[in-house]
C-alpha cells in the first residue's frame, strides 16, 4: 500500500511538472499565432515591445525568458525577467550560446513544428517552448520563431503542488542522493526507492531537449503503515517475552531437579580429572538417559586421550633427540630477547655457542649485531614476516659468521634459527679468489695473444712483401719450379697472416679495446665488394654466387670494414663447405627496424646439436669435411662479436645435408655517440 501511494505521489509530481510545461506551450502558441507578433517580426516595430513585452507581462503569465527570432535565426527581441529586482535584463551568454547551437528549436521547418522541453542552465532548470510565428488564420509563410522559458524553481514548485501535500525537490544528475545506476540506459523515468524505515522516495527523471540527463525530481512519502506495524510487533514481542519468562521459571525448576544437579556433579568430576591430568580415571554416572550416555562418551574420550598422551610423550622424546641432532641452534624467546627455550646441537662448531650460559640473546651479541637483531626482531613482530640477520660472532679465539632467521608465532613468542655460515663464507671467498685469478689469467692470455700477433705480423709482412717482389720479376725472372715454391710461400704467409689478424681481433674484443668507425654504408656496394672478393674462390669450385637485394640505394650506419669482414667470413665459409657446382645466395632485406644480411648455401649443413658451438672461439665442428678445408674456428666467433658491437644479432638455420642460412641483423640507425660509450 505504501508502494502504491509512493507511485501515485511520483506520478502526481510528474503530472504537475508536465502540466506546467503544457501551460507554457499554450501561452507560447497564443503569442506565436498572433497577427501582431507576425507583423513585429517583419517590421521590427518597437511599439509592439513597449506594449506587450513589459514587466507585468512577465510577472503575470509568468515568464522568465522571451526571445523573438526571424526566419534566419537572428534575435529580433530577447529579454529575461529578474523577479527579485522586478526588471527585464538582456539575454545571458548561456542562452545565446544555446540559441546558436539549437537550430532544431530556433528554425522550425513548417507551421506545425513546435517543440518544448527542459534546459539545464547554471541558473536552474528552465522549461522551454519553441513555436513558429504565423498569422492567426494560418496564411503566409513562417516568418520566425517565438522562444519562451520559465524556471522551475522552488516558488514555481510550491505554486504547482499547492495544497496537494506533495513535496518536490530537484536534484542535479550527479547528486549523491540519487541511487546508483539512475541514469543508465533503459532505466525507467519514474521509480521508487526505500530511503529508510520511515520514508519512501519517488523520482521522476527529467531529460533536456537533447535527451541528456537534466534534473531528477524527488518526492517523499511517509511510511505510516510500516510504523504502525512496527509498534504492533513491539507490543507482541513484549507479551511473548513475558510468557517466555514465566515458562522459563517453571522449566528451570524442573531441569534443576532432573538435569542440572547431575550436570554439576559431572562437571566437577571432569574438572578434577583435567586438573590432575590423570587420563586413567573414569566417570560414574548412574541412569539410562542422555547424561549417562554423555558420561560413557567422556570415558571413551579419556581412554583415547590416555593413548594419545602416551604417543605425545614418545614424540616429545623423539623431537628432543632431533633437536639435538640437527646442525642448527634454535632459540625460543620473547621480543625483548629473553630466552625461553633452546636446543643443544651436537655440531662441533655450534657446540661452543649452545654451551654459553646466557638468559638474554642481546647480552652475548656484539653491540652492532645486538642493535641489528633488536631492530629486525621488532620488524618481524610487527609484520609477521620472516627476517634474516647475518653477523660475525666471536667465541674465544674463533670468529663465527652466523645467519639468524627470525619469525614470530603466537602472540609474543619469537623463534630464531641460527646457522653457522663460517665454512660456506670461507668457500665463497676461495671461489672469488679463484675467479679473480682466472680473470687475471684470461687478461694475461689476451695480452699475450695481442703481443704475439703484433710480433708475428712484422716478419710475415716482410715474407709476403719479398715473395711478391720475387713473383713480379723485379730482380729477374724465376723458372716454373721457383715460381711454384714462391707462390706456396706467399699463400702460406697470407693464410698465416689471416690467422694472426683474427687472433689480434679476438684479443682486442676480449680486452675491450676495439673501436668501430661508423659511416653511411651503401648496402649494394658492400655486397658487390664481397662478391668480387670471393669470386675467384667460387670460380675454382664452379659455384654460382647470386646477389639478392630488396631495396636499391639503401644505406646503413655501420663500420664499413667490419661489415665487409663479417660478410666475407660468412661467404668464405659457404664456399668452403659447399660442394662443387653448388649455389650461394648473398643478399639483404628490410625487417622492421633492422636490415638483414643473409648468406644461403647448398652445402653440407650443420647438425642441430652442433649449432650451439658454432660461434665459440677455437672450436670447429668435428667432421671430415671440416678437416679437409681447414680453419682455426675464429671466423664465426669474430662475426658474432662484430655484429654484437654493432647492436645486432646472428641467426642460423641449417639442415644437415641440404645447406645453411646465416642471417646478420643490424639496426638501420645507430647513435654513434652511444656506440662509442658502449665500446669504452
C-alpha positions as CSV (number, residue, x, y, z in Angstrom):
1,X,0.0,0.0,0.0
2,X,2.9,2.4,0.8
3,X,4.5,1.5,-2.5
4,X,1.2,2.3,-4.4
5,X,0.9,5.6,-2.6
6,X,4.6,6.5,-3.4
7,X,4.0,5.6,-7.1
8,X,0.8,7.8,-7.0
9,X,2.8,10.7,-5.5
10,X,5.6,10.3,-8.0
11,X,3.2,10.3,-10.9
12,X,1.4,13.3,-9.4
13,X,4.8,15.1,-9.2
14,X,5.4,14.2,-12.9
15,X,1.9,15.5,-13.8
16,X,2.5,18.8,-12.1
17,X,5.7,19.4,-13.9
18,X,4.3,18.3,-17.3
19,X,1.2,20.4,-16.8
20,X,3.4,23.4,-16.1
21,X,5.2,22.7,-19.4
22,X,1.9,22.4,-21.3
23,X,0.7,25.7,-19.9
24,X,3.9,27.3,-21.2
25,X,3.3,25.7,-24.6
26,X,-0.3,27.2,-24.6
27,X,1.0,30.7,-23.8
28,X,3.7,30.4,-26.4
29,X,1.3,29.2,-29.1
30,X,-1.1,32.0,-28.3
31,X,1.6,34.7,-28.8
32,X,3.2,32.9,-31.9
33,X,-0.2,32.8,-33.8
34,X,-0.9,36.4,-33.1
35,X,-1.0,38.7,-36.1
36,X,0.7,41.5,-34.1
37,X,3.6,39.1,-33.5
38,X,3.8,38.3,-37.2
39,X,3.9,42.0,-38.1
40,X,6.5,42.7,-35.4
41,X,8.9,40.1,-36.9
42,X,8.5,41.7,-40.4
43,X,8.6,45.3,-39.3
44,X,10.6,45.2,-36.0
45,X,8.2,47.8,-34.6
46,X,9.3,48.9,-31.1
47,X,5.7,49.8,-30.2
48,X,5.0,46.1,-30.0
49,X,7.7,45.7,-27.5
50,X,6.6,48.7,-25.4
51,X,3.0,47.4,-25.4
52,X,3.5,43.7,-24.8
53,X,7.0,42.9,-23.5
54,X,6.7,44.7,-20.2
55,X,7.4,43.6,-16.6
56,X,3.8,43.0,-15.8
57,X,3.5,40.5,-18.8
58,X,6.5,38.5,-17.5
59,X,5.2,38.6,-13.9
60,X,1.5,37.7,-14.5
61,X,1.9,34.8,-17.1
62,X,4.6,34.1,-15.5
63,X,7.7,34.1,-17.8
64,X,11.4,34.2,-17.2
65,X,12.6,34.3,-20.8
66,X,11.1,35.6,-24.1
67,X,13.1,35.5,-27.4
68,X,11.8,36.5,-30.9
69,X,13.8,35.1,-33.8
70,X,13.4,35.9,-37.5
71,X,13.4,33.2,-40.2
72,X,17.2,33.3,-40.5
73,X,17.6,32.6,-36.7
74,X,18.7,36.2,-35.7
75,X,17.4,37.6,-32.5
76,X,14.8,40.3,-33.1
77,X,13.9,40.7,-29.4
78,X,15.1,38.9,-26.3
79,X,14.8,39.5,-22.5
80,X,15.0,37.7,-19.2
81,X,13.0,38.6,-16.1
82,X,14.7,39.4,-12.8
83,X,12.0,38.6,-10.3
84,X,13.9,39.9,-7.3
85,X,14.5,43.4,-8.8
86,X,11.3,43.3,-10.9
87,X,13.1,44.3,-14.1
88,X,13.9,43.0,-17.5
89,X,17.5,42.2,-18.5
90,X,19.3,41.3,-21.8
91,X,19.9,37.7,-22.7
92,X,22.8,35.9,-21.0
93,X,25.7,34.3,-22.7
94,X,24.4,30.7,-21.9
95,X,21.0,31.5,-23.6
96,X,22.7,33.0,-26.7
97,X,25.0,30.0,-27.0
98,X,22.0,27.6,-26.7
99,X,20.1,29.5,-29.4
100,X,23.1,29.5,-31.8
101,X,23.6,25.8,-31.2
102,X,20.0,24.6,-31.2
103,X,18.9,25.0,-34.9
104,X,16.3,22.3,-34.4
105,X,14.4,24.6,-32.0
106,X,15.1,28.1,-33.4
107,X,14.5,27.3,-37.1
108,X,11.2,25.2,-37.5
109,X,10.6,23.6,-40.8
110,X,6.9,24.4,-41.0
111,X,4.0,25.9,-39.1
112,X,3.3,22.7,-37.1
113,X,6.9,22.4,-35.9
114,X,6.5,23.2,-32.2
115,X,9.0,22.0,-29.6
116,X,9.0,22.0,-25.8
117,X,11.1,20.5,-23.1
118,X,13.7,21.3,-20.5
119,X,17.1,23.0,-20.5
120,X,19.6,22.8,-17.6
121,X,21.3,26.2,-17.1
122,X,23.6,27.4,-14.3
123,X,20.6,29.4,-13.0
124,X,18.4,26.3,-12.7
125,X,16.1,24.1,-14.7
126,X,14.4,26.0,-17.5
127,X,11.1,25.0,-19.1
128,X,11.3,26.0,-22.7
129,X,8.8,26.1,-25.6
130,X,9.6,26.9,-29.2
131,X,6.7,27.8,-31.8
132,X,6.8,29.0,-35.4
133,X,5.4,32.6,-35.8
134,X,2.5,32.6,-38.2
135,X,-0.7,34.5,-38.8
136,X,-3.8,33.6,-36.8
137,X,-5.6,32.3,-39.8
138,X,-2.6,30.3,-41.0
139,X,-1.9,32.4,-44.1
140,X,1.6,33.4,-45.1
141,X,4.8,31.5,-44.6
142,X,6.6,31.0,-41.2
143,X,8.5,34.2,-40.6
144,X,10.3,33.3,-37.4
145,X,10.3,31.6,-34.0
146,X,9.0,32.5,-30.6
147,X,11.0,31.1,-27.7
148,X,9.6,31.2,-24.2
149,X,11.0,29.9,-20.9
150,X,10.1,29.5,-17.3
151,X,12.5,28.5,-14.5
152,X,11.3,25.5,-12.4
153,X,12.4,27.0,-9.1
154,X,11.2,26.5,-5.5
155,X,8.5,29.2,-5.8
156,X,7.2,27.6,-9.1
157,X,7.2,24.1,-7.5
158,X,5.2,25.4,-4.5
159,X,2.7,27.1,-6.8
160,X,2.3,23.9,-8.8
161,X,1.8,21.5,-5.8
162,X,-0.5,23.9,-3.9
163,X,-2.4,22.0,-1.2
164,X,-1.8,18.6,-2.7
165,X,0.6,17.6,0.1
166,X,3.3,16.5,-2.5
167,X,6.7,18.0,-1.9
168,X,9.1,18.3,-4.9
169,X,12.9,18.6,-4.7
170,X,15.1,19.0,-7.8
171,X,18.4,17.1,-7.8
172,X,21.2,17.5,-10.3
173,X,22.3,14.3,-12.2
174,X,25.4,13.9,-10.1
175,X,23.7,14.4,-6.7
176,X,24.9,11.7,-4.3
177,X,21.3,11.2,-3.0
178,X,20.4,9.5,-6.3
179,X,20.6,5.7,-6.3
180,X,23.5,4.2,-8.4
181,X,22.5,3.5,-12.0
182,X,19.7,6.1,-12.0
183,X,20.7,7.4,-15.4
184,X,21.7,4.1,-17.0
185,X,20.3,3.4,-20.5
186,X,16.9,1.7,-20.3
187,X,16.1,2.9,-16.7
188,X,12.5,4.0,-16.0
189,X,11.7,7.7,-15.9
190,X,9.7,7.2,-12.7
191,X,10.8,4.8,-9.9
192,X,10.6,4.3,-6.2
193,X,13.4,3.8,-3.6
194,X,13.2,3.0,0.1
195,X,15.2,5.6,1.9
196,X,14.8,4.2,5.4
197,X,12.1,2.7,7.7
198,X,10.1,6.0,7.8
199,X,10.3,7.3,4.2
200,X,9.8,6.2,0.6
201,X,11.3,8.4,-2.1
202,X,9.8,8.7,-5.6
203,X,11.9,10.0,-8.5
204,X,11.0,11.5,-11.9
205,X,14.0,11.7,-14.3
206,X,13.9,14.8,-16.5
207,X,15.9,14.8,-19.7
208,X,16.7,18.0,-21.6
209,X,15.6,18.8,-25.2
210,X,18.6,16.9,-26.5
211,X,17.9,13.7,-24.5
212,X,20.7,14.2,-22.0
213,X,20.1,14.0,-18.2
214,X,19.0,17.4,-16.9
215,X,17.4,17.0,-13.4
216,X,15.8,14.5,-11.1
217,X,12.6,15.5,-9.3
218,X,12.2,13.8,-5.9
219,X,9.2,13.5,-3.6
220,X,8.9,11.7,-0.3
221,X,6.1,9.6,1.1
222,X,5.9,8.8,4.8
223,X,5.7,5.0,5.7
224,X,2.9,5.3,8.2
225,X,1.7,1.7,7.7
226,X,5.1,0.3,8.4
227,X,5.3,2.5,11.6
228,X,2.0,1.1,12.9
229,X,3.1,-2.5,12.1
230,X,6.4,-1.9,14.0
231,X,4.6,-0.7,17.0
232,X,2.2,-3.7,16.9
233,X,5.2,-6.1,16.6
234,X,6.9,-4.4,19.6
235,X,4.0,-5.0,21.9
236,X,3.6,-8.5,20.6
237,X,7.2,-9.2,21.4
238,X,6.8,-7.8,24.9
239,X,3.9,-10.1,25.6
240,X,5.8,-13.0,24.2
241,X,8.8,-12.3,26.4
242,X,6.6,-12.1,29.5
243,X,5.1,-15.5,28.7
244,X,8.6,-16.9,28.0
245,X,10.0,-15.7,31.3
246,X,7.1,-17.4,33.2
247,X,7.6,-20.5,31.2
248,X,11.4,-20.4,31.8
249,X,11.0,-20.2,35.6
250,X,8.9,-23.3,35.6
251,X,11.2,-25.1,33.2
252,X,14.3,-24.2,35.2
253,X,12.8,-25.6,38.4
254,X,12.1,-28.8,36.6
255,X,15.5,-29.0,35.0
256,X,17.3,-28.3,38.3
257,X,15.6,-31.3,39.8
258,X,16.2,-33.7,36.9
259,X,19.3,-32.4,35.0
260,X,21.3,-29.5,36.4
261,X,22.4,-31.2,39.6
262,X,23.7,-34.2,37.8
263,X,25.4,-32.0,35.2
264,X,27.1,-30.1,38.1
265,X,28.4,-33.4,39.6
266,X,29.6,-34.5,36.1
267,X,31.4,-31.1,35.6
268,X,33.2,-31.3,38.9
269,X,34.5,-34.8,38.1
270,X,35.7,-33.7,34.7
271,X,37.4,-30.7,36.1
272,X,39.1,-32.8,38.8
273,X,40.5,-35.2,36.1
274,X,41.6,-32.2,33.9
275,X,43.5,-30.5,36.8
276,X,45.2,-33.8,37.8
277,X,45.9,-34.8,34.2
278,X,45.1,-38.4,35.2
279,X,43.6,-39.7,32.0
280,X,43.3,-43.2,33.5
281,X,40.4,-42.0,35.8
282,X,36.8,-42.7,34.7
283,X,33.3,-41.1,35.4
284,X,30.5,-43.0,37.1
285,X,27.0,-41.6,36.3
286,X,24.0,-43.9,37.0
287,X,20.9,-43.9,35.0
288,X,19.7,-44.7,31.4
289,X,19.4,-41.2,29.9
290,X,21.4,-38.7,27.9
291,X,23.6,-37.8,30.8
292,X,24.6,-41.3,31.4
293,X,25.3,-41.6,27.7
294,X,27.4,-38.5,27.9
295,X,29.4,-40.0,30.8
296,X,30.1,-43.0,28.7
297,X,31.3,-40.8,25.8
298,X,33.6,-38.9,28.1
299,X,35.0,-42.1,29.4
300,X,35.7,-43.2,25.8
301,X,37.4,-39.9,25.1
302,X,39.5,-40.2,28.2
303,X,40.6,-43.6,27.0
304,X,41.6,-42.1,23.7
305,X,43.4,-39.2,25.4
306,X,45.3,-41.7,27.6
307,X,46.6,-43.4,24.4
308,X,47.3,-40.0,22.7
309,X,49.1,-38.7,25.8
310,X,51.5,-41.7,25.7
311,X,52.1,-41.0,21.9
312,X,52.8,-37.4,22.7
313,X,55.4,-38.3,25.2
314,X,57.0,-40.6,22.7
315,X,57.0,-37.8,20.0
316,X,58.3,-35.3,22.5
317,X,61.3,-37.6,23.3
318,X,61.9,-38.1,19.5
319,X,61.6,-34.3,18.9
320,X,64.1,-33.7,21.7
321,X,66.5,-36.1,20.0
322,X,66.0,-34.5,16.6
323,X,66.7,-31.0,18.1
324,X,70.0,-32.3,19.5
325,X,70.9,-33.9,16.2
326,X,70.1,-31.1,13.7
327,X,73.2,-28.8,13.0
328,X,71.4,-25.6,13.8
329,X,70.8,-23.6,17.0
330,X,67.0,-23.0,17.7
331,X,66.1,-20.4,20.3
332,X,62.6,-19.6,21.5
333,X,62.5,-16.1,23.1
334,X,60.4,-13.0,23.9
335,X,60.7,-9.9,21.7
336,X,62.9,-8.3,24.4
337,X,65.5,-11.1,23.8
338,X,64.7,-13.2,26.9
339,X,65.4,-16.8,26.1
340,X,62.5,-19.2,26.9
341,X,63.9,-22.4,25.4
342,X,66.7,-23.6,23.2
343,X,68.2,-26.8,21.9
344,X,71.7,-28.1,22.4
345,X,73.0,-29.3,19.0
346,X,76.0,-31.7,18.9
347,X,77.5,-29.9,15.9
348,X,81.2,-29.2,16.7
349,X,81.0,-25.6,15.6
350,X,77.7,-24.7,17.2
351,X,78.5,-26.6,20.4
352,X,80.5,-23.7,21.6
353,X,77.5,-21.4,21.1
354,X,75.0,-23.7,22.7
355,X,77.2,-24.2,25.7
356,X,77.1,-20.4,26.6
357,X,75.1,-19.8,29.8
358,X,73.0,-16.7,28.9
359,X,69.4,-15.7,29.7
360,X,69.1,-12.9,27.1
361,X,70.3,-13.1,23.5
362,X,71.4,-9.4,23.4
363,X,73.8,-9.9,26.4
364,X,76.1,-12.2,24.4
365,X,75.9,-10.5,20.9
366,X,78.4,-7.8,19.9
367,X,77.0,-4.2,20.2
368,X,76.4,-3.8,16.4
369,X,74.9,-7.3,16.0
370,X,72.7,-6.7,19.0
371,X,71.3,-3.4,17.6
372,X,70.7,-5.1,14.2
373,X,69.0,-8.1,15.8
374,X,66.8,-6.0,18.0
375,X,65.6,-3.8,15.1
376,X,65.0,-6.8,12.9
377,X,63.0,-8.6,15.7
378,X,60.8,-5.6,16.1
379,X,60.1,-5.6,12.3
380,X,59.3,-9.3,12.4
381,X,56.9,-9.0,15.4
382,X,55.1,-6.1,13.7
383,X,54.9,-7.5,10.1
384,X,54.7,-11.3,11.0
385,X,57.2,-12.0,8.2
386,X,60.5,-13.9,8.3
387,X,63.5,-11.7,9.0
388,X,67.2,-12.6,8.3
389,X,70.2,-11.2,10.2
390,X,73.8,-12.0,9.4
391,X,76.6,-11.1,11.7
392,X,80.1,-12.1,13.0
393,X,80.2,-13.5,16.5
394,X,83.5,-14.0,18.4
395,X,83.8,-17.0,20.7
396,X,87.2,-17.3,22.3
397,X,89.8,-17.2,19.6
398,X,87.4,-18.1,16.9
399,X,85.2,-15.8,14.7
400,X,81.8,-17.3,13.6
401,X,79.7,-16.0,10.7
402,X,76.2,-16.6,11.8
403,X,72.8,-16.3,10.0
404,X,69.7,-16.0,12.1
405,X,66.2,-16.5,10.6
406,X,63.7,-14.8,12.9
407,X,59.9,-15.5,12.8
408,X,57.1,-14.5,15.1
409,X,54.4,-17.0,16.1
410,X,51.7,-16.9,18.7
411,X,51.2,-13.5,20.4
412,X,54.6,-12.7,21.9
413,X,56.9,-15.6,21.0
414,X,59.8,-15.3,18.6
415,X,61.8,-18.2,17.1
416,X,65.4,-17.7,16.0
417,X,67.0,-20.4,13.8
418,X,70.8,-19.8,13.9
419,X,73.1,-21.4,11.2
420,X,76.9,-21.3,11.1
421,X,78.0,-20.0,7.7
422,X,81.7,-19.8,8.5
423,X,82.7,-22.7,6.2
424,X,80.4,-21.5,3.4
425,X,81.8,-18.0,3.6
426,X,85.3,-19.4,3.5
427,X,84.4,-21.4,0.4
428,X,82.8,-18.3,-1.2
429,X,86.0,-16.3,-0.5
430,X,88.1,-19.1,-2.1
431,X,85.8,-19.1,-5.2
432,X,86.1,-15.3,-5.5
433,X,89.8,-15.5,-5.3
434,X,89.9,-18.3,-7.9
435,X,87.6,-16.2,-10.1
436,X,89.9,-13.2,-9.8
437,X,92.9,-15.4,-10.6
438,X,91.1,-16.8,-13.6
439,X,90.2,-13.3,-14.9
440,X,93.8,-12.3,-14.4
441,X,95.0,-15.3,-16.4
442,X,92.4,-14.5,-19.1
443,X,93.7,-10.9,-19.3
444,X,97.3,-12.3,-19.5
445,X,96.3,-14.6,-22.3
446,X,94.6,-11.8,-24.2
447,X,97.7,-9.6,-23.8
448,X,99.9,-12.4,-24.8
449,X,97.9,-13.0,-28.0
450,X,97.9,-9.3,-28.8
451,X,101.7,-9.0,-28.3
452,X,102.4,-12.2,-30.2
453,X,100.1,-11.1,-33.1
454,X,101.9,-7.8,-33.3
455,X,105.3,-9.5,-33.2
456,X,104.3,-12.1,-35.9
457,X,102.8,-9.6,-38.3
458,X,106.1,-7.8,-38.9
459,X,108.1,-10.8,-40.2
460,X,105.1,-12.1,-42.1
461,X,104.7,-8.8,-43.9
462,X,108.4,-9.0,-44.9
463,X,107.9,-12.6,-46.1
464,X,104.8,-11.6,-48.2
465,X,106.5,-8.4,-49.5
466,X,109.6,-10.1,-50.7
467,X,107.6,-13.0,-52.1
468,X,105.5,-10.6,-54.1
469,X,108.7,-8.8,-55.3
470,X,110.2,-12.1,-56.5
471,X,106.9,-13.1,-58.3
472,X,106.8,-9.7,-60.0
473,X,110.2,-10.4,-61.6
474,X,111.8,-7.2,-60.3
475,X,115.1,-8.9,-59.7
476,X,114.9,-11.4,-62.5
477,X,112.6,-14.0,-63.9
478,X,112.0,-17.2,-62.0
479,X,111.7,-20.6,-63.5
480,X,108.5,-22.6,-63.1
481,X,109.7,-24.6,-60.1
482,X,110.9,-21.4,-58.3
483,X,107.6,-19.7,-59.1
484,X,105.7,-22.6,-57.6
485,X,107.7,-22.6,-54.4
486,X,107.5,-18.8,-54.0
487,X,103.7,-19.0,-54.6
488,X,103.5,-21.6,-51.9
489,X,105.5,-19.3,-49.6
490,X,103.1,-16.4,-50.5
491,X,99.9,-18.4,-50.0
492,X,101.1,-19.9,-46.7
493,X,102.2,-16.5,-45.4
494,X,98.9,-14.9,-46.4
495,X,97.0,-17.7,-44.6
496,X,99.2,-17.3,-41.5
497,X,98.7,-13.5,-41.6
498,X,94.9,-14.0,-41.7
499,X,95.1,-16.2,-38.7
500,X,97.3,-13.7,-36.9
501,X,94.9,-10.9,-37.8
502,X,91.9,-13.0,-36.4
503,X,93.9,-13.6,-33.2
504,X,94.6,-9.9,-32.9
505,X,90.9,-9.0,-33.4
506,X,89.8,-11.6,-30.9
507,X,92.3,-10.3,-28.3
508,X,91.1,-6.7,-28.9
509,X,87.5,-7.7,-28.5
510,X,88.1,-9.6,-25.3
511,X,90.3,-6.7,-24.0
512,X,87.6,-4.2,-24.9
513,X,90.0,-2.0,-27.0
514,X,88.4,-2.5,-30.4
515,X,86.6,0.6,-31.8
516,X,84.1,0.9,-34.7
517,X,84.3,3.7,-37.3
518,X,80.7,4.4,-38.2
519,X,79.7,5.9,-41.5
520,X,76.8,5.7,-44.0
521,X,77.4,2.5,-45.9
522,X,75.5,1.7,-49.1
523,X,74.4,-1.9,-48.9
524,X,74.6,-2.7,-52.6
525,X,78.3,-1.5,-52.8
526,X,79.3,-3.7,-49.8
527,X,77.6,-6.8,-51.2
528,X,79.2,-6.2,-54.7
529,X,82.6,-5.8,-53.0
530,X,82.2,-9.0,-51.0
531,X,81.1,-10.8,-54.2
532,X,84.1,-9.6,-56.1
533,X,86.4,-10.7,-53.3
534,X,85.0,-14.2,-53.1
535,X,84.6,-14.7,-56.9
536,X,88.0,-16.3,-57.6
537,X,87.4,-19.0,-54.9
538,X,83.9,-19.6,-56.1
539,X,85.1,-19.9,-59.7
540,X,87.6,-22.6,-58.8
541,X,84.8,-24.8,-57.4
542,X,82.3,-23.8,-60.2
543,X,79.9,-22.3,-57.6
544,X,77.1,-20.0,-58.6
545,X,77.0,-16.8,-56.4
546,X,73.7,-14.9,-56.6
547,X,73.1,-11.4,-55.2
548,X,69.5,-10.6,-53.9
549,X,68.8,-7.1,-52.5
550,X,65.2,-6.0,-51.9
551,X,65.9,-2.2,-51.9
552,X,68.3,-0.3,-54.1
553,X,70.5,2.5,-52.7
554,X,69.5,1.6,-49.2
555,X,72.2,2.6,-46.6
556,X,73.0,1.8,-43.0
557,X,75.1,3.4,-40.2
558,X,77.9,0.9,-39.7
559,X,81.7,0.2,-39.7
560,X,82.3,-0.5,-43.4
561,X,85.5,-2.5,-42.9
562,X,84.0,-4.7,-40.1
563,X,80.8,-5.2,-42.2
564,X,82.8,-6.4,-45.2
565,X,84.8,-8.7,-42.9
566,X,81.6,-10.1,-41.4
567,X,80.1,-10.9,-44.8
568,X,83.4,-12.1,-46.2
569,X,83.8,-14.6,-43.4
570,X,80.2,-15.9,-43.9
571,X,80.6,-16.2,-47.7
572,X,84.1,-17.7,-47.3
573,X,82.6,-20.4,-45.0
574,X,79.8,-21.0,-47.6
575,X,82.4,-21.5,-50.3
576,X,84.4,-23.9,-48.1
577,X,81.5,-26.1,-47.2
578,X,79.6,-26.1,-50.4
579,X,80.5,-29.0,-52.9
580,X,81.4,-28.2,-56.5
581,X,78.6,-26.9,-58.8
582,X,76.6,-25.7,-55.8
583,X,74.7,-22.4,-55.2
584,X,75.4,-19.5,-52.9
585,X,73.0,-16.5,-52.3
586,X,74.2,-13.3,-50.8
587,X,71.6,-10.6,-50.1
588,X,69.9,-8.1,-47.8
589,X,66.3,-7.3,-46.9
590,X,64.5,-5.0,-44.5
591,X,63.0,-6.5,-41.4
592,X,61.3,-3.8,-39.2
593,X,63.9,-1.6,-37.7
594,X,66.7,-4.0,-38.7
595,X,68.4,-4.7,-42.0
596,X,69.0,-8.5,-42.5
597,X,72.2,-9.6,-44.4
598,X,71.9,-13.3,-45.3
599,X,74.2,-15.9,-46.8
600,X,72.5,-19.1,-48.1
601,X,74.3,-22.1,-49.4
602,X,73.6,-25.6,-50.6
603,X,76.5,-27.1,-48.6
604,X,76.8,-30.0,-46.2
605,X,74.7,-28.3,-43.5
606,X,75.1,-28.4,-39.7
607,X,73.6,-30.9,-37.2
608,X,71.2,-29.3,-34.7
609,X,73.2,-30.4,-31.7
610,X,76.3,-28.6,-33.1
611,X,74.7,-25.2,-33.9
612,X,75.2,-24.0,-30.2
613,X,79.0,-24.4,-30.6
614,X,79.4,-22.6,-33.9
615,X,80.3,-19.2,-32.5
616,X,82.7,-20.4,-29.8
617,X,86.4,-19.3,-30.5
618,X,88.9,-22.0,-31.5
619,X,86.0,-24.5,-31.8
620,X,85.3,-26.4,-35.0
621,X,82.6,-28.9,-35.8
622,X,84.5,-32.2,-35.9
623,X,83.8,-33.7,-39.3
624,X,85.8,-35.0,-42.2
625,X,84.8,-32.1,-44.4
626,X,85.9,-29.5,-41.8
627,X,89.4,-31.1,-41.6
628,X,89.7,-31.1,-45.3
629,X,89.1,-27.3,-45.7
630,X,91.0,-26.3,-42.5
631,X,90.5,-23.3,-40.4
632,X,91.1,-22.1,-36.8
633,X,87.5,-21.7,-35.7
634,X,87.9,-17.9,-35.2
635,X,85.8,-16.7,-38.2
636,X,82.3,-17.2,-36.9
637,X,83.4,-16.1,-33.4
638,X,84.6,-12.8,-34.8
639,X,81.4,-12.5,-36.9
640,X,79.3,-12.8,-33.7
641,X,81.4,-10.3,-31.7
642,X,81.5,-7.7,-34.5
643,X,77.7,-8.0,-35.0
644,X,77.0,-7.5,-31.3
645,X,79.3,-4.5,-31.3
646,X,77.0,-3.0,-33.9
647,X,74.0,-3.7,-31.7
648,X,72.8,-6.6,-33.8
649,X,72.5,-10.4,-33.6
650,X,73.2,-13.5,-35.7
651,X,70.8,-16.4,-36.5
652,X,71.5,-19.8,-38.1
653,X,69.1,-22.1,-39.9
654,X,70.5,-25.3,-41.2
655,X,69.5,-28.8,-42.3
656,X,72.2,-31.4,-42.4
657,X,73.0,-32.5,-46.0
658,X,70.8,-29.7,-47.5
659,X,72.6,-26.4,-46.7
660,X,72.6,-23.5,-44.2
661,X,71.4,-19.9,-44.0
662,X,73.3,-17.4,-41.8
663,X,71.4,-14.1,-41.1
664,X,73.0,-11.0,-39.6
665,X,70.5,-8.4,-38.4
666,X,71.9,-4.8,-37.9
667,X,69.8,-1.8,-36.8
668,X,69.2,0.8,-39.5
669,X,70.0,3.7,-37.3
670,X,72.7,3.5,-34.6
671,X,73.7,6.5,-32.4
672,X,77.4,6.8,-32.9
673,X,78.0,8.5,-29.5
674,X,76.1,5.8,-27.7
675,X,78.1,3.1,-29.6
676,X,81.4,4.7,-28.5
677,X,80.3,4.8,-24.9
678,X,79.3,1.1,-25.0
679,X,82.7,0.2,-26.5
680,X,84.6,2.2,-23.9
